[in-house]
Amino acid sequence: MLIGYARVSTDDQNLALQRDALEQAGCQQIHEDKFSGAKAERPGLAAALSHAREGDTLVVWRLDRLSRSLKDLIEMVSLLESRDIGLKSLHESIDTSSSSGKLIFHIFGALAEFERNLIRERTKAGLAAARARGKKGGRPKSLSSEKQALAVKLYDEKNHTVKQICQLMGISKPTLYKYIDAARAQSKA
């Protein structure tokens, strides 16, 4: 069975073009959404997936109607494959129920994974280069080591409340306690 899915992003847009194409393609059922593709919950898509059975094919006018990103599209195809449901895109002429359609999606998936790995490698190389130049990652310390010692001293003297120390030093309670723990660990070492 061919099950159609049509989506537009706003109420101002019209589903007629997609609906006509899906009917012409022979879809017995057509489910529709008027939501952004970024929204996780799309009732029309959920209904289409719940009606689809093993051997059925989900038909869309264009792939971007089903998903906004390649990653999401690949996840959707994996879900459909696991349920033995095909995916057919009318505009791109892709049909995952055929061997060539599956090949195209596996190529897309490999390219997406390659891109993610490149980004990860570039990030690691950039961080290593910054460290080699003496740069430290992360958020800068709120206080210099002298002011940290002063905050711990004020805490140990017990003349001021934690709130007063934090206001005086311009730090939060967790930061003060982190400095206290670090000073205790350093004195034990």
Secondary structure, 3 states (H helix, E strand, C coil): CEEEEEEECCCCCCCHHHHHHHHHCCCCEEEEEECCCCCCCCHHHHHHHHHCCCCCEEEECCHHHCCCCHHHHHHHHHHHHHCCCEEEECCCCEECCCHHHHHHHHHHHHHHHHHHHHHHHHHHHHHHHHHHCCCCCCCCCCCCHHHHHHHHHHHHHCCCCHHHHHHHHCCCHHHHHHHHHHHHHHHHC
